Amino acid sequence: MLPKFLLADTIEEPDKTYVVHTHRPRFIVECDTEGFDMQQQIHWLDKQPAIKDDADALIDLARGFYELQMDIIDSMFDDNNAEPK
């Protein structure tokens, strides 16, 4: 079974990060590498939930996943020389 969320990037757009929700309704959050809410676009692969609160709850889960992943990545690097610990 696939993880519920995946983090992705591409060399074609180095300033973008993507959070991919693999369970239905599937969607991709495209955001700036500087933050989840910066220049954010939501790409629904399945029909968007009709109830706005349901869609907002899914986006909040994606935000939580993104923030956790960024914290983990940040903790792997030493601020002094930007090399893995």
C-alpha positions as CSV (number, residue, x, y, z in Angstrom):
1,M,0.0,0.0,0.0
2,L,1.2,3.5,-0.9
3,P,1.9,6.0,1.8
4,K,-0.9,8.6,2.2
5,F,1.4,11.5,1.3
6,L,4.6,11.8,-0.8
7,L,6.9,14.8,-1.0
8,A,8.3,15.5,-4.5
9,D,10.4,18.0,-6.4
10,T,11.8,18.4,-9.9
11,I,14.9,20.0,-11.4
12,E,12.6,21.6,-14.0
13,E,11.2,23.8,-11.3
14,P,13.7,24.0,-8.4
15,D,11.7,26.6,-6.5
16,K,8.7,24.3,-6.2
17,T,7.8,21.5,-3.8
18,Y,4.9,19.1,-4.3
19,V,2.9,17.2,-1.7
20,V,1.1,14.3,-3.3
21,H,-2.0,12.8,-1.6
22,T,-2.2,9.2,-2.9
23,H,-5.6,8.2,-1.4
24,R,-8.9,9.3,-2.8
25,P,-9.6,12.1,-3.4
26,R,-6.2,12.3,-4.9
27,F,-4.6,15.8,-5.2
28,I,-1.2,17.5,-5.5
29,V,-0.3,20.6,-3.6
30,E,2.2,22.7,-5.5
31,C,3.9,25.2,-3.3
32,D,7.0,27.4,-3.1
33,T,10.1,25.8,-1.5
34,E,10.0,28.6,1.1
35,G,6.7,27.5,2.5
36,F,3.6,25.5,2.1
37,D,1.2,28.4,1.7
38,M,3.5,30.5,-0.6
39,Q,2.3,30.5,-4.2
40,Q,0.2,27.5,-3.5
41,Q,-1.9,25.7,-6.1
42,I,-4.1,22.7,-5.5
43,H,-4.4,20.2,-8.4
44,W,-7.3,17.8,-7.9
45,L,-6.8,14.5,-9.7
46,D,-10.1,13.2,-8.5
47,K,-13.3,15.2,-7.9
48,Q,-12.8,17.9,-5.3
49,P,-14.9,17.3,-2.1
50,A,-18.2,19.1,-2.4
51,I,-18.0,20.2,1.2
52,K,-15.3,23.0,1.7
53,D,-14.5,21.8,5.2
54,D,-13.6,18.4,3.9
55,A,-11.3,19.8,1.3
56,D,-9.8,22.2,3.9
57,A,-9.2,19.3,6.3
58,L,-7.3,17.4,3.6
59,I,-5.2,20.4,2.8
60,D,-4.4,20.8,6.6
61,L,-3.2,17.2,6.7
62,A,-1.0,17.9,3.7
63,R,0.4,21.0,5.5
64,G,1.2,18.9,8.6
65,F,3.0,16.3,6.5
66,Y,4.9,19.0,4.6
67,E,6.0,20.8,7.9
68,L,7.1,17.5,9.5
69,Q,9.1,16.5,6.5
70,M,10.8,19.9,6.3
71,D,11.6,19.7,10.0
72,I,13.2,16.3,9.5
73,I,15.2,17.5,6.5
74,D,16.3,20.6,8.4
75,S,17.5,18.5,11.4
76,M,19.7,16.5,9.1
77,F,21.8,19.4,8.2
78,D,24.3,21.4,10.3
79,D,23.6,25.1,10.0
80,N,27.3,25.9,10.0
81,N,28.3,24.0,6.9
82,A,25.1,22.7,5.3
83,E,26.3,19.1,5.2
84,P,24.5,16.1,6.6
85,K,25.1,15.4,10.3
